[in-house]
Amino acid sequence: MTLLFMLVKSNMLRKFMLIQIFCALGLNIFALLFLMNGLRKKMENLFSKNLTFLHNYLILSLGLFIVEILN
């Protein structure tokens, strides 16, 4: 009886641990998406207000992309 209880308890703990890992990963992904969405909105606001900044940012990004391709 004790051995059966230990096996059941071990199986339950294993399932609980998997649920905890799944929840932690889900919360991390949610936080990441939430932060990225906020950052994207801030960048959109910045670009829409300042076209010179947008132009310089795009030129810099294109330059870095070309340098990465050539290396």
mmCIF file of the N, C-alpha and C atoms, coordinates in Angstrom:
data_MODEL
# 
_entry.id   MODEL 
# 
loop_
_atom_site.group_PDB 
_atom_site.id 
_atom_site.type_symbol 
_atom_site.label_atom_id 
_atom_site.label_alt_id 
_atom_site.label_comp_id 
_atom_site.label_asym_id 
_atom_site.label_entity_id 
_atom_site.label_seq_id 
_atom_site.pdbx_PDB_ins_code 
_atom_site.Cartn_x 
_atom_site.Cartn_y 
_atom_site.Cartn_z 
_atom_site.occupancy 
_atom_site.B_iso_or_equiv 
_atom_site.pdbx_formal_charge 
_atom_site.auth_seq_id 
_atom_site.auth_comp_id 
_atom_site.auth_asym_id 
_atom_site.auth_atom_id 
_atom_site.pdbx_PDB_model_num 
ATOM 1   N N  . MET A 1 1  ? 0.824  -1.196 0.000   1.00 0.00 ? 1  MET A N  1 
ATOM 2   C CA . MET A 1 1  ? 0.000  0.000  0.000   1.00 0.00 ? 1  MET A CA 1 
ATOM 3   C C  . MET A 1 1  ? 0.867  1.258  0.000   1.00 0.00 ? 1  MET A C  1 
ATOM 4   N N  . THR A 1 2  ? 1.921  1.235  0.799   1.00 0.00 ? 2  THR A N  1 
ATOM 5   C CA . THR A 1 2  ? 2.802  2.396  0.874   1.00 0.00 ? 2  THR A CA 1 
ATOM 6   C C  . THR A 1 2  ? 3.514  2.622  -0.448  1.00 0.00 ? 2  THR A C  1 
ATOM 7   N N  . LEU A 1 3  ? 3.955  1.534  -1.086  1.00 0.00 ? 3  LEU A N  1 
ATOM 8   C CA . LEU A 1 3  ? 4.640  1.649  -2.373  1.00 0.00 ? 3  LEU A CA 1 
ATOM 9   C C  . LEU A 1 3  ? 3.703  2.220  -3.430  1.00 0.00 ? 3  LEU A C  1 
ATOM 10  N N  . LEU A 1 4  ? 2.460  1.767  -3.437  1.00 0.00 ? 4  LEU A N  1 
ATOM 11  C CA . LEU A 1 4  ? 1.477  2.293  -4.388  1.00 0.00 ? 4  LEU A CA 1 
ATOM 12  C C  . LEU A 1 4  ? 1.240  3.781  -4.146  1.00 0.00 ? 4  LEU A C  1 
ATOM 13  N N  . PHE A 1 5  ? 1.135  4.170  -2.880  1.00 0.00 ? 5  PHE A N  1 
ATOM 14  C CA . PHE A 1 5  ? 0.940  5.582  -2.548  1.00 0.00 ? 5  PHE A CA 1 
ATOM 15  C C  . PHE A 1 5  ? 2.124  6.419  -3.017  1.00 0.00 ? 5  PHE A C  1 
ATOM 16  N N  . MET A 1 6  ? 3.348  5.885  -2.832  1.00 0.00 ? 6  MET A N  1 
ATOM 17  C CA . MET A 1 6  ? 4.547  6.611  -3.252  1.00 0.00 ? 6  MET A CA 1 
ATOM 18  C C  . MET A 1 6  ? 4.583  6.774  -4.766  1.00 0.00 ? 6  MET A C  1 
ATOM 19  N N  . LEU A 1 7  ? 4.167  5.750  -5.506  1.00 0.00 ? 7  LEU A N  1 
ATOM 20  C CA . LEU A 1 7  ? 4.142  5.839  -6.968  1.00 0.00 ? 7  LEU A CA 1 
ATOM 21  C C  . LEU A 1 7  ? 3.119  6.865  -7.439  1.00 0.00 ? 7  LEU A C  1 
ATOM 22  N N  . VAL A 1 8  ? 1.950  6.845  -6.822  1.00 0.00 ? 8  VAL A N  1 
ATOM 23  C CA . VAL A 1 8  ? 0.910  7.807  -7.190  1.00 0.00 ? 8  VAL A CA 1 
ATOM 24  C C  . VAL A 1 8  ? 1.357  9.225  -6.850  1.00 0.00 ? 8  VAL A C  1 
ATOM 25  N N  . LYS A 1 9  ? 1.953  9.389  -5.675  1.00 0.00 ? 9  LYS A N  1 
ATOM 26  C CA . LYS A 1 9  ? 2.433  10.705 -5.260  1.00 0.00 ? 9  LYS A CA 1 
ATOM 27  C C  . LYS A 1 9  ? 3.525  11.203 -6.207  1.00 0.00 ? 9  LYS A C  1 
ATOM 28  N N  . SER A 1 10 ? 4.431  10.328 -6.590  1.00 0.00 ? 10 SER A N  1 
ATOM 29  C CA . SER A 1 10 ? 5.505  10.699 -7.515  1.00 0.00 ? 10 SER A CA 1 
ATOM 30  C C  . SER A 1 10 ? 4.937  11.118 -8.864  1.00 0.00 ? 10 SER A C  1 
ATOM 31  N N  . ASN A 1 11 ? 3.951  10.375 -9.344  1.00 0.00 ? 11 ASN A N  1 
ATOM 32  C CA . ASN A 1 11 ? 3.320  10.700 -10.627 1.00 0.00 ? 11 ASN A CA 1 
ATOM 33  C C  . ASN A 1 11 ? 2.593  12.040 -10.551 1.00 0.00 ? 11 ASN A C  1 
ATOM 34  N N  . MET A 1 12 ? 1.912  12.290 -9.433  1.00 0.00 ? 12 MET A N  1 
ATOM 35  C CA . MET A 1 12 ? 1.207  13.561 -9.271  1.00 0.00 ? 12 MET A CA 1 
ATOM 36  C C  . MET A 1 12 ? 2.189  14.726 -9.212  1.00 0.00 ? 12 MET A C  1 
ATOM 37  N N  . LEU A 1 13 ? 3.300  14.539 -8.508  1.00 0.00 ? 13 LEU A N  1 
ATOM 38  C CA . LEU A 1 13 ? 4.307  15.600 -8.420  1.00 0.00 ? 13 LEU A CA 1 
ATOM 39  C C  . LEU A 1 13 ? 4.915  15.892 -9.789  1.00 0.00 ? 13 LEU A C  1 
ATOM 40  N N  . ARG A 1 14 ? 5.138  14.858 -10.572 1.00 0.00 ? 14 ARG A N  1 
ATOM 41  C CA . ARG A 1 14 ? 5.696  15.034 -11.911 1.00 0.00 ? 14 ARG A CA 1 
ATOM 42  C C  . ARG A 1 14 ? 4.728  15.835 -12.786 1.00 0.00 ? 14 ARG A C  1 
ATOM 43  N N  . LYS A 1 15 ? 3.435  15.494 -12.714 1.00 0.00 ? 15 LYS A N  1 
ATOM 44  C CA . LYS A 1 15 ? 2.438  16.236 -13.493 1.00 0.00 ? 15 LYS A CA 1 
ATOM 45  C C  . LYS A 1 15 ? 2.349  17.684 -13.028 1.00 0.00 ? 15 LYS A C  1 
ATOM 46  N N  . PHE A 1 16 ? 2.402  17.883 -11.704 1.00 0.00 ? 16 PHE A N  1 
ATOM 47  C CA . PHE A 1 16 ? 2.331  19.237 -11.169 1.00 0.00 ? 16 PHE A CA 1 
ATOM 48  C C  . PHE A 1 16 ? 3.536  20.060 -11.612 1.00 0.00 ? 16 PHE A C  1 
ATOM 49  N N  . MET A 1 17 ? 4.710  19.428 -11.653 1.00 0.00 ? 17 MET A N  1 
ATOM 50  C CA . MET A 1 17 ? 5.913  20.125 -12.083 1.00 0.00 ? 17 MET A CA 1 
ATOM 51  C C  . MET A 1 17 ? 5.795  20.533 -13.551 1.00 0.00 ? 17 MET A C  1 
ATOM 52  N N  . LEU A 1 18 ? 5.255  19.663 -14.381 1.00 0.00 ? 18 LEU A N  1 
ATOM 53  C CA . LEU A 1 18 ? 5.064  20.000 -15.792 1.00 0.00 ? 18 LEU A CA 1 
ATOM 54  C C  . LEU A 1 18 ? 4.079  21.151 -15.950 1.00 0.00 ? 18 LEU A C  1 
ATOM 55  N N  . ILE A 1 19 ? 3.025  21.150 -15.135 1.00 0.00 ? 19 ILE A N  1 
ATOM 56  C CA . ILE A 1 19 ? 2.054  22.251 -15.185 1.00 0.00 ? 19 ILE A CA 1 
ATOM 57  C C  . ILE A 1 19 ? 2.721  23.553 -14.767 1.00 0.00 ? 19 ILE A C  1 
ATOM 58  N N  . GLN A 1 20 ? 3.561  23.507 -13.728 1.00 0.00 ? 20 GLN A N  1 
ATOM 59  C CA . GLN A 1 20 ? 4.268  24.712 -13.286 1.00 0.00 ? 20 GLN A CA 1 
ATOM 60  C C  . GLN A 1 20 ? 5.181  25.245 -14.388 1.00 0.00 ? 20 GLN A C  1 
ATOM 61  N N  . ILE A 1 21 ? 5.922  24.353 -15.047 1.00 0.00 ? 21 ILE A N  1 
ATOM 62  C CA . ILE A 1 21 ? 6.817  24.772 -16.133 1.00 0.00 ? 21 ILE A CA 1 
ATOM 63  C C  . ILE A 1 21 ? 6.014  25.387 -17.263 1.00 0.00 ? 21 ILE A C  1 
ATOM 64  N N  . PHE A 1 22 ? 4.904  24.754 -17.622 1.00 0.00 ? 22 PHE A N  1 
ATOM 65  C CA . PHE A 1 22 ? 4.062  25.275 -18.700 1.00 0.00 ? 22 PHE A CA 1 
ATOM 66  C C  . PHE A 1 22 ? 3.526  26.661 -18.354 1.00 0.00 ? 22 PHE A C  1 
ATOM 67  N N  . CYS A 1 23 ? 3.074  26.841 -17.116 1.00 0.00 ? 23 CYS A N  1 
ATOM 68  C CA . CYS A 1 23 ? 2.553  28.151 -16.698 1.00 0.00 ? 23 CYS A CA 1 
ATOM 69  C C  . CYS A 1 23 ? 3.650  29.206 -16.705 1.00 0.00 ? 23 CYS A C  1 
ATOM 70  N N  . ALA A 1 24 ? 4.842  28.844 -16.241 1.00 0.00 ? 24 ALA A N  1 
ATOM 71  C CA . ALA A 1 24 ? 5.949  29.807 -16.221 1.00 0.00 ? 24 ALA A CA 1 
ATOM 72  C C  . ALA A 1 24 ? 6.321  30.220 -17.639 1.00 0.00 ? 24 ALA A C  1 
ATOM 73  N N  . LEU A 1 25 ? 6.376  29.262 -18.554 1.00 0.00 ? 25 LEU A N  1 
ATOM 74  C CA . LEU A 1 25 ? 6.689  29.595 -19.945 1.00 0.00 ? 25 LEU A CA 1 
ATOM 75  C C  . LEU A 1 25 ? 5.604  30.468 -20.553 1.00 0.00 ? 25 LEU A C  1 
ATOM 76  N N  . GLY A 1 26 ? 4.360  30.145 -20.249 1.00 0.00 ? 26 GLY A N  1 
ATOM 77  C CA . GLY A 1 26 ? 3.254  30.941 -20.774 1.00 0.00 ? 26 GLY A CA 1 
ATOM 78  C C  . GLY A 1 26 ? 3.297  32.374 -20.281 1.00 0.00 ? 26 GLY A C  1 
ATOM 79  N N  . LEU A 1 27 ? 3.611  32.555 -18.999 1.00 0.00 ? 27 LEU A N  1 
ATOM 80  C CA . LEU A 1 27 ? 3.703  33.912 -18.455 1.00 0.00 ? 27 LEU A CA 1 
ATOM 81  C C  . LEU A 1 27 ? 4.870  34.668 -19.059 1.00 0.00 ? 27 LEU A C  1 
ATOM 82  N N  . ASN A 1 28 ? 5.995  33.976 -19.269 1.00 0.00 ? 28 ASN A N  1 
ATOM 83  C CA . ASN A 1 28 ? 7.153  34.639 -19.874 1.00 0.00 ? 28 ASN A CA 1 
ATOM 84  C C  . ASN A 1 28 ? 6.847  35.069 -21.298 1.00 0.00 ? 28 ASN A C  1 
ATOM 85  N N  . ILE A 1 29 ? 6.181  34.219 -22.061 1.00 0.00 ? 29 ILE A N  1 
ATOM 86  C CA . ILE A 1 29 ? 5.838  34.569 -23.443 1.00 0.00 ? 29 ILE A CA 1 
ATOM 87  C C  . ILE A 1 29 ? 4.848  35.725 -23.456 1.00 0.00 ? 29 ILE A C  1 
ATOM 88  N N  . PHE A 1 30 ? 3.873  35.695 -22.547 1.00 0.00 ? 30 PHE A N  1 
ATOM 89  C CA . PHE A 1 30 ? 2.904  36.794 -22.464 1.00 0.00 ? 30 PHE A CA 1 
ATOM 90  C C  . PHE A 1 30 ? 3.604  38.107 -22.129 1.00 0.00 ? 30 PHE A C  1 
ATOM 91  N N  . ALA A 1 31 ? 4.523  38.070 -21.159 1.00 0.00 ? 31 ALA A N  1 
ATOM 92  C CA . ALA A 1 31 ? 5.249  39.292 -20.779 1.00 0.00 ? 31 ALA A CA 1 
ATOM 93  C C  . ALA A 1 31 ? 6.084  39.804 -21.942 1.00 0.00 ? 31 ALA A C  1 
ATOM 94  N N  . LEU A 1 32 ? 6.728  38.891 -22.661 1.00 0.00 ? 32 LEU A N  1 
ATOM 95  C CA . LEU A 1 32 ? 7.545  39.292 -23.805 1.00 0.00 ? 32 LEU A CA 1 
ATOM 96  C C  . LEU A 1 32 ? 6.690  39.939 -24.883 1.00 0.00 ? 32 LEU A C  1 
ATOM 97  N N  . LEU A 1 33 ? 5.551  39.336 -25.203 1.00 0.00 ? 33 LEU A N  1 
ATOM 98  C CA . LEU A 1 33 ? 4.668  39.916 -26.213 1.00 0.00 ? 33 LEU A CA 1 
ATOM 99  C C  . LEU A 1 33 ? 4.124  41.265 -25.760 1.00 0.00 ? 33 LEU A C  1 
ATOM 100 N N  . PHE A 1 34 ? 3.791  41.368 -24.477 1.00 0.00 ? 34 PHE A N  1 
ATOM 101 C CA . PHE A 1 34 ? 3.285  42.632 -23.938 1.00 0.00 ? 34 PHE A CA 1 
ATOM 102 C C  . PHE A 1 34 ? 4.336  43.729 -24.050 1.00 0.00 ? 34 PHE A C  1 
ATOM 103 N N  . LEU A 1 35 ? 5.584  43.411 -23.688 1.00 0.00 ? 35 LEU A N  1 
ATOM 104 C CA . LEU A 1 35 ? 6.661  44.400 -23.766 1.00 0.00 ? 35 LEU A CA 1 
ATOM 105 C C  . LEU A 1 35 ? 6.975  44.769 -25.207 1.00 0.00 ? 35 LEU A C  1 
ATOM 106 N N  . MET A 1 36 ? 6.995  43.775 -26.102 1.00 0.00 ? 36 MET A N  1 
ATOM 107 C CA . MET A 1 36 ? 7.306  44.057 -27.505 1.00 0.00 ? 36 MET A CA 1 
ATOM 108 C C  . MET A 1 36 ? 6.207  44.905 -28.134 1.00 0.00 ? 36 MET A C  1 
ATOM 109 N N  . ASN A 1 37 ? 4.960  44.649 -27.772 1.00 0.00 ? 37 ASN A N  1 
ATOM 110 C CA . ASN A 1 37 ? 3.857  45.442 -28.307 1.00 0.00 ? 37 ASN A CA 1 
ATOM 111 C C  . ASN A 1 37 ? 3.974  46.890 -27.839 1.00 0.00 ? 37 ASN A C  1 
ATOM 112 N N  . GLY A 1 38 ? 4.315  47.083 -26.572 1.00 0.00 ? 38 GLY A N  1 
ATOM 113 C CA . GLY A 1 38 ? 4.507  48.438 -26.056 1.00 0.00 ? 38 GLY A CA 1 
ATOM 114 C C  . GLY A 1 38 ? 5.658  49.148 -26.740 1.00 0.00 ? 38 GLY A C  1 
ATOM 115 N N  . LEU A 1 39 ? 6.762  48.432 -26.954 1.00 0.00 ? 39 LEU A N  1 
ATOM 116 C CA . LEU A 1 39 ? 7.922  49.020 -27.631 1.00 0.00 ? 39 LEU A CA 1 
ATOM 117 C C  . LEU A 1 39 ? 7.580  49.373 -29.072 1.00 0.00 ? 39 LEU A C  1 
ATOM 118 N N  . ARG A 1 40 ? 6.848  48.490 -29.743 1.00 0.00 ? 40 ARG A N  1 
ATOM 119 C CA . ARG A 1 40 ? 6.461  48.749 -31.132 1.00 0.00 ? 40 ARG A CA 1 
ATOM 120 C C  . ARG A 1 40 ? 5.595  50.008 -31.226 1.00 0.00 ? 40 ARG A C  1 
ATOM 121 N N  . LYS A 1 41 ? 4.667  50.153 -30.292 1.00 0.00 ? 41 LYS A N  1 
ATOM 122 C CA . LYS A 1 41 ? 3.804  51.343 -30.316 1.00 0.00 ? 41 LYS A CA 1 
ATOM 123 C C  . LYS A 1 41 ? 4.605  52.611 -30.054 1.00 0.00 ? 41 LYS A C  1 
ATOM 124 N N  . LYS A 1 42 ? 5.577  52.540 -29.137 1.00 0.00 ? 42 LYS A N  1 
ATOM 125 C CA . LYS A 1 42 ? 6.406  53.721 -28.877 1.00 0.00 ? 42 LYS A CA 1 
ATOM 126 C C  . LYS A 1 42 ? 7.210  54.085 -30.116 1.00 0.00 ? 42 LYS A C  1 
ATOM 127 N N  . MET A 1 43 ? 7.766  53.080 -30.798 1.00 0.00 ? 43 MET A N  1 
ATOM 128 C CA . MET A 1 43 ? 8.552  53.352 -32.002 1.00 0.00 ? 43 MET A CA 1 
ATOM 129 C C  . MET A 1 43 ? 7.658  53.920 -33.104 1.00 0.00 ? 43 MET A C  1 
ATOM 130 N N  . GLU A 1 44 ? 6.443  53.386 -33.238 1.00 0.00 ? 44 GLU A N  1 
ATOM 131 C CA . GLU A 1 44 ? 5.517  53.918 -34.244 1.00 0.00 ? 44 GLU A CA 1 
ATOM 132 C C  . GLU A 1 44 ? 5.188  55.378 -33.960 1.00 0.00 ? 44 GLU A C  1 
ATOM 133 N N  . ASN A 1 45 ? 4.952  55.700 -32.698 1.00 0.00 ? 45 ASN A N  1 
ATOM 134 C CA . ASN A 1 45 ? 4.665  57.088 -32.336 1.00 0.00 ? 45 ASN A CA 1 
ATOM 135 C C  . ASN A 1 45 ? 5.858  57.983 -32.624 1.00 0.00 ? 45 ASN A C  1 
ATOM 136 N N  . LEU A 1 46 ? 7.046  57.494 -32.321 1.00 0.00 ? 46 LEU A N  1 
ATOM 137 C CA . LEU A 1 46 ? 8.255  58.273 -32.555 1.00 0.00 ? 46 LEU A CA 1 
ATOM 138 C C  . LEU A 1 46 ? 8.451  58.518 -34.044 1.00 0.00 ? 46 LEU A C  1 
ATOM 139 N N  . PHE A 1 47 ? 8.244  57.468 -34.851 1.00 0.00 ? 47 PHE A N  1 
ATOM 140 C CA . PHE A 1 47 ? 8.444  57.600 -36.293 1.00 0.00 ? 47 PHE A CA 1 
ATOM 141 C C  . PHE A 1 47 ? 7.391  58.502 -36.924 1.00 0.00 ? 47 PHE A C  1 
ATOM 142 N N  . SER A 1 48 ? 6.170  58.398 -36.470 1.00 0.00 ? 48 SER A N  1 
ATOM 143 C CA . SER A 1 48 ? 5.116  59.206 -37.085 1.00 0.00 ? 48 SER A CA 1 
ATOM 144 C C  . SER A 1 48 ? 5.285  60.691 -36.762 1.00 0.00 ? 48 SER A C  1 
ATOM 145 N N  . LYS A 1 49 ? 5.908  61.008 -35.635 1.00 0.00 ? 49 LYS A N  1 
ATOM 146 C CA . LYS A 1 49 ? 6.092  62.405 -35.252 1.00 0.00 ? 49 LYS A CA 1 
ATOM 147 C C  . LYS A 1 49 ? 7.332  63.026 -35.883 1.00 0.00 ? 49 LYS A C  1 
ATOM 148 N N  . ASN A 1 50 ? 8.327  62.204 -36.210 1.00 0.00 ? 50 ASN A N  1 
ATOM 149 C CA . ASN A 1 50 ? 9.593  62.756 -36.667 1.00 0.00 ? 50 ASN A CA 1 
ATOM 150 C C  . ASN A 1 50 ? 10.064 61.987 -37.901 1.00 0.00 ? 50 ASN A C  1 
ATOM 151 N N  . LEU A 1 51 ? 9.785  62.516 -39.083 1.00 0.00 ? 51 LEU A N  1 
ATOM 152 C CA . LEU A 1 51 ? 10.134 61.815 -40.317 1.00 0.00 ? 51 LEU A CA 1 
ATOM 153 C C  . LEU A 1 51 ? 11.636 61.795 -40.565 1.00 0.00 ? 51 LEU A C  1 
ATOM 154 N N  . THR A 1 52 ? 12.369 62.802 -40.089 1.00 0.00 ? 52 THR A N  1 
ATOM 155 C CA . THR A 1 52 ? 13.829 62.799 -40.248 1.00 0.00 ? 52 THR A CA 1 
ATOM 156 C C  . THR A 1 52 ? 14.430 61.638 -39.466 1.00 0.00 ? 52 THR A C  1 
ATOM 157 N N  . PHE A 1 53 ? 13.931 61.424 -38.265 1.00 0.00 ? 53 PHE A N  1 
ATOM 158 C CA . PHE A 1 53 ? 14.407 60.301 -37.461 1.00 0.00 ? 53 PHE A CA 1 
ATOM 159 C C  . PHE A 1 53 ? 14.103 58.977 -38.158 1.00 0.00 ? 53 PHE A C  1 
ATOM 160 N N  . LEU A 1 54 ? 12.918 58.865 -38.730 1.00 0.00 ? 54 LEU A N  1 
ATOM 161 C CA . LEU A 1 54 ? 12.546 57.656 -39.459 1.00 0.00 ? 54 LEU A CA 1 
ATOM 162 C C  . LEU A 1 54 ? 13.490 57.430 -40.629 1.00 0.00 ? 54 LEU A C  1 
ATOM 163 N N  . HIS A 1 55 ? 13.790 58.462 -41.379 1.00 0.00 ? 55 HIS A N  1 
ATOM 164 C CA . HIS A 1 55 ? 14.684 58.349 -42.528 1.00 0.00 ? 55 HIS A CA 1 
ATOM 165 C C  . HIS A 1 55 ? 16.078 57.892 -42.084 1.00 0.00 ? 55 HIS A C  1 
ATOM 166 N N  . ASN A 1 56 ? 16.607 58.509 -41.036 1.00 0.00 ? 56 ASN A N  1 
ATOM 167 C CA . ASN A 1 56 ? 17.937 58.131 -40.536 1.00 0.00 ? 56 ASN A CA 1 
ATOM 168 C C  . ASN A 1 56 ? 17.946 56.702 -40.005 1.00 0.00 ? 56 ASN A C  1 
ATOM 169 N N  . TYR A 1 57 ? 16.881 56.315 -39.332 1.00 0.00 ? 57 TYR A N  1 
ATOM 170 C CA . TYR A 1 57 ? 16.785 54.955 -38.797 1.00 0.00 ? 57 TYR A CA 1 
ATOM 171 C C  . TYR A 1 57 ? 16.761 53.924 -39.922 1.00 0.00 ? 57 TYR A C  1 
ATOM 172 N N  . LEU A 1 58 ? 15.996 54.212 -40.970 1.00 0.00 ? 58 LEU A N  1 
ATOM 173 C CA . LEU A 1 58 ? 15.917 53.276 -42.088 1.00 0.00 ? 58 LEU A CA 1 
ATOM 174 C C  . LEU A 1 58 ? 17.250 53.175 -42.819 1.00 0.00 ? 58 LEU A C  1 
ATOM 175 N N  . ILE A 1 59 ? 17.942 54.296 -43.026 1.00 0.00 ? 59 ILE A N  1 
ATOM 176 C CA . ILE A 1 59 ? 19.250 54.280 -43.679 1.00 0.00 ? 59 ILE A CA 1 
ATOM 177 C C  . ILE A 1 59 ? 20.251 53.492 -42.841 1.00 0.00 ? 59 ILE A C  1 
ATOM 178 N N  . LEU A 1 60 ? 20.245 53.706 -41.530 1.00 0.00 ? 60 LEU A N  1 
ATOM 179 C CA . LEU A 1 60 ? 21.146 52.978 -40.639 1.00 0.00 ? 60 LEU A CA 1 
ATOM 180 C C  . LEU A 1 60 ? 20.844 51.483 -40.665 1.00 0.00 ? 60 LEU A C  1 
ATOM 181 N N  . SER A 1 61 ? 19.569 51.109 -40.619 1.00 0.00 ? 61 SER A N  1 
ATOM 182 C CA . SER A 1 61 ? 19.186 49.697 -40.653 1.00 0.00 ? 61 SER A CA 1 
ATOM 183 C C  . SER A 1 61 ? 19.612 49.054 -41.960 1.00 0.00 ? 61 SER A C  1 
ATOM 184 N N  . LEU A 1 62 ? 19.407 49.758 -43.065 1.00 0.00 ? 62 LEU A N  1 
ATOM 185 C CA . LEU A 1 62 ? 19.800 49.232 -44.371 1.00 0.00 ? 62 LEU A CA 1 
ATOM 186 C C  . LEU A 1 62 ? 21.311 49.068 -44.443 1.00 0.00 ? 62 LEU A C  1 
ATOM 187 N N  . GLY A 1 63 ? 22.050 50.040 -43.917 1.00 0.00 ? 63 GLY A N  1 
ATOM 188 C CA . GLY A 1 63 ? 23.509 49.950 -43.905 1.00 0.00 ? 63 GLY A CA 1 
ATOM 189 C C  . GLY A 1 63 ? 23.994 48.766 -43.093 1.00 0.00 ? 63 GLY A C  1 
ATOM 190 N N  . LEU A 1 64 ? 23.413 48.552 -41.918 1.00 0.00 ? 64 LEU A N  1 
ATOM 191 C CA . LEU A 1 64 ? 23.806 47.412 -41.087 1.00 0.00 ? 64 LEU A CA 1 
ATOM 192 C C  . LEU A 1 64 ? 23.456 46.095 -41.765 1.00 0.00 ? 64 LEU A C  1 
ATOM 193 N N  . PHE A 1 65 ? 22.334 46.059 -42.455 1.00 0.00 ? 65 PHE A N  1 
ATOM 194 C CA . PHE A 1 65 ? 21.923 44.849 -43.167 1.00 0.00 ? 65 PHE A CA 1 
ATOM 195 C C  . PHE A 1 65 ? 22.916 44.523 -44.281 1.00 0.00 ? 65 PHE A C  1 
ATOM 196 N N  . ILE A 1 66 ? 23.347 45.539 -45.026 1.00 0.00 ? 66 ILE A N  1 
ATOM 197 C CA . ILE A 1 66 ? 24.302 45.324 -46.117 1.00 0.00 ? 66 ILE A CA 1 
ATOM 198 C C  . ILE A 1 66 ? 25.644 44.866 -45.561 1.00 0.00 ? 66 ILE A C  1 
ATOM 199 N N  . VAL A 1 67 ? 26.086 45.457 -44.454 1.00 0.00 ? 67 VAL A N  1 
ATOM 200 C CA . VAL A 1 67 ? 27.352 45.045 -43.836 1.00 0.00 ? 67 VAL A CA 1 
ATOM 201 C C  . VAL A 1 67 ? 27.275 43.587 -43.400 1.00 0.00 ? 67 VAL A C  1 
ATOM 202 N N  . GLU A 1 68 ? 26.136 43.166 -42.834 1.00 0.00 ? 68 GLU A N  1 
ATOM 203 C CA . GLU A 1 68 ? 25.977 41.772 -42.419 1.00 0.00 ? 68 GLU A CA 1 
ATOM 204 C C  . GLU A 1 68 ? 26.021 40.833 -43.618 1.00 0.00 ? 68 GLU A C  1 
ATOM 205 N N  . ILE A 1 69 ? 25.445 41.241 -44.728 1.00 0.00 ? 69 ILE A N  1 
ATOM 206 C CA . ILE A 1 69 ? 25.444 40.392 -45.924 1.00 0.00 ? 69 ILE A CA 1 
ATOM 207 C C  . ILE A 1 69 ? 26.859 40.245 -46.466 1.00 0.00 ? 69 ILE A C  1 
ATOM 208 N N  . LEU A 1 70 ? 27.622 41.340 -46.480 1.00 0.00 ? 70 LEU A N  1 
ATOM 209 C CA . LEU A 1 70 ? 28.969 41.312 -47.050 1.00 0.00 ? 70 LEU A CA 1 
ATOM 210 C C  . LEU A 1 70 ? 29.957 40.553 -46.178 1.00 0.00 ? 70 LEU A C  1 
ATOM 211 N N  . ASN A 1 71 ? 29.687 40.453 -44.893 1.00 0.00 ? 71 ASN A N  1 
ATOM 212 C CA . ASN A 1 71 ? 30.615 39.718 -44.013 1.00 0.00 ? 71 ASN A CA 1 
ATOM 213 C C  . ASN A 1 71 ? 30.292 38.289 -44.064 1.00 0.00 ? 71 ASN A C  1 
# 
